Amino acid sequence: MSTVAPARSLLDTYDGFLLDAYGVLVDGDGPLPHAAAFVQALAESGKAKLLLSNDASRTQEQIHDRLQGFGIGLGHDEILSSGMMIEPWVRRHGLTGAPSIVLGPEGSKRLAAEAGLREVPSSETDARVLLVCDEAGFSFVETLEAVLSTLIKRIGSGQPTALVLPNPDVLYPKAGGAVGITAGAAACVIERGLQARFGADAPTFERLGKPHAPIFEAATQQVEGRLVMIGDQLETDVAGALAAGLDVALIETGVGRRPAVDAPLQPTWVLESLRL
């Protein structure tokens, strides 16, 4: 069973903190209450801290500048996003220079270019990579239809296309308790469409962000000591941290709510907020 505790209890227990962005420090409209003060308390206590975000719509610099504008003091080297996992993925698969469909806003396109991918239109049948970073920056229905049509043509003619999903989140928190859909939802639509056409032979996305191993492996190489993850989603933050052997605090300021006592996923802690 999870322990319900104030945020101060975590400062007394851990050496380092992995912090989710949406639902923990910010929502779709701006900073969440107590976020800036909590990050400042970590700095004053000499605690290591690392933003561990599934955001693939902004570069590291853009994320840094946005947080600084909200008064949340994290350095460039204290930010690790799923978008930053694209470059090692490209290198690992030998796809530098590959023609790629990139779904997302300008920040996503910059991440793809910096990773060595060459962006092409969604109808380009030579595309060897489909990178789904975000739900914004394109006409949702029209673009997904064009992408599905392109993939069906390529797969049907025996031309494989790598499907890459840096941000597996399906939902993100907006102001006032509302939620929005994000990249994971778009990927689900694409996967379901391919399954309808190709059945069990349909390709699926390789997921880079939480709860999957690549981003947690990168985080634990960067931050040492006894670590805790603070996140708002059971399926991403809690599941990923537990699989990585980390303690995790589920915070109730975002999408997630504390699980039933007999639920399979149990965070180490439950926080109502970051109030100290």
URTARA-V883964 format. One record per backbone hydrogen bond with DSSP energy under -1.0 kcal/mol. CO is the residue of the C=O (numbers start at 0). NH is the residue of the N-H. E is the energy in kcal/mol with one decimal. If there is no record, write none. Layout:
co | nh | e
CO | NH | E
CO | NH | E
//
This chain:
co | nh | e
2 | 269 | -2.2
5 | 8 | -1.4
6 | 9 | -1.1
6 | 10 | -1.1
7 | 11 | -1.2
9 | 12 | -1.2
9 | 13 | -2.1
14 | 47 | -2.0
15 | 227 | -1.5
16 | 49 | -2.3
17 | 229 | -3.0
18 | 51 | -2.9
20 | 23 | -1.6
20 | 24 | -2.4
20 | 25 | -2.2
24 | 31 | -2.8
25 | 22 | -3.5
29 | 26 | -2.6
31 | 34 | -1.7
33 | 37 | -2.2
34 | 38 | -2.3
35 | 39 | -2.2
36 | 40 | -2.2
37 | 41 | -2.0
38 | 42 | -2.0
39 | 43 | -2.5
40 | 44 | -1.7
41 | 46 | -2.5
42 | 45 | -1.2
47 | 16 | -2.1
49 | 18 | -2.6
50 | 79 | -2.4
52 | 81 | -1.7
54 | 82 | -1.3
58 | 62 | -2.5
59 | 63 | -2.5
60 | 64 | -2.6
61 | 65 | -2.2
62 | 66 | -2.4
63 | 67 | -2.6
64 | 68 | -2.0
66 | 71 | -2.7
67 | 70 | -1.6
71 | 73 | -1.5
74 | 77 | -1.7
75 | 78 | -1.1
77 | 50 | -3.2
79 | 52 | -1.9
81 | 84 | -1.4
82 | 85 | -1.2
84 | 88 | -1.4
85 | 89 | -2.7
86 | 90 | -2.3
87 | 91 | -2.6
88 | 92 | -1.8
89 | 94 | -2.2
94 | 97 | -2.4
97 | 117 | -2.4
98 | 127 | -2.6
98 | 128 | -1.3
99 | 119 | -2.5
100 | 130 | -3.1
102 | 132 | -2.6
102 | 133 | -1.3
104 | 108 | -1.7
105 | 109 | -2.2
106 | 110 | -2.1
107 | 111 | -2.3
108 | 112 | -2.3
109 | 113 | -2.9
110 | 114 | -1.4
111 | 116 | -2.4
112 | 115 | -1.4
115 | 96 | -3.9
117 | 99 | -3.1
120 | 123 | -1.9
123 | 126 | -1.4
127 | 161 | -2.7
128 | 100 | -2.7
129 | 163 | -3.0
130 | 102 | -2.9
138 | 142 | -2.7
139 | 143 | -2.3
140 | 144 | -2.3
141 | 145 | -2.0
142 | 146 | -2.8
143 | 147 | -2.6
144 | 148 | -2.3
145 | 149 | -2.3
146 | 150 | -2.8
147 | 151 | -2.6
148 | 152 | -2.0
149 | 153 | -2.3
150 | 154 | -3.2
151 | 155 | -2.3
152 | 156 | -1.2
153 | 158 | -3.2
154 | 157 | -1.7
161 | 129 | -3.1
162 | 205 | -2.9
163 | 131 | -2.5
164 | 207 | -2.0
168 | 183 | -2.5
169 | 181 | -1.8
171 | 179 | -2.5
172 | 27 | -1.2
174 | 177 | -1.2
177 | 173 | -3.2
179 | 171 | -2.0
181 | 184 | -1.3
181 | 185 | -1.3
182 | 186 | -2.4
183 | 187 | -2.0
184 | 188 | -1.8
185 | 189 | -2.0
186 | 190 | -3.0
187 | 191 | -2.5
188 | 192 | -2.2
189 | 193 | -2.3
190 | 194 | -2.4
191 | 195 | -2.0
192 | 196 | -1.1
193 | 197 | -3.4
194 | 198 | -2.1
197 | 200 | -1.6
198 | 201 | -1.9
205 | 164 | -2.9
208 | 211 | -2.4
212 | 216 | -2.9
213 | 217 | -2.0
214 | 218 | -1.9
215 | 219 | -2.5
216 | 220 | -1.0
218 | 222 | -2.1
225 | 14 | -2.2
225 | 15 | -2.0
226 | 246 | -1.0
227 | 17 | -2.7
228 | 248 | -3.5
229 | 19 | -2.6
230 | 250 | -2.7
231 | 255 | -1.9
232 | 237 | -2.0
233 | 238 | -2.3
235 | 239 | -1.9
236 | 240 | -2.1
237 | 241 | -2.5
238 | 242 | -2.1
239 | 243 | -1.5
240 | 245 | -2.9
241 | 244 | -1.6
246 | 228 | -2.1
247 | 267 | -1.4
247 | 268 | -2.0
248 | 230 | -2.3
249 | 270 | -2.7
259 | 262 | -2.0
267 | 2 | -1.9
268 | 249 | -2.4
269 | 4 | -2.0
270 | 251 | -2.2
//
